[in-house]
Amino acid sequence: MDVTKILEQLREERDQLEAAIITLERLAVGRTKRRGRPPTWMVEARKRASSGDDSEKSAGKGSSD
């Protein structure tokens, strides 16, 4: 194999790895706790969980977590 082709391939892979690392770092920074009002679906889910309404789960309509 030609050394220049090998070097070119390695540089391309390095660029791709650097882009992947930057993307992952940005995602890691975004994992902090959000401020503000929670979404409506989350509020409703909390209300259902705190009310102890298990009728959906006993009927087989609950989530399969």
Secondary structure, 3 states (H helix, E strand, C coil): CCHHHHHHHHHHHHHHHHHHHHHHHHHHHCCCCCCCCCCHHHHHHHHHHHHCCCHHHHCCCCCCC
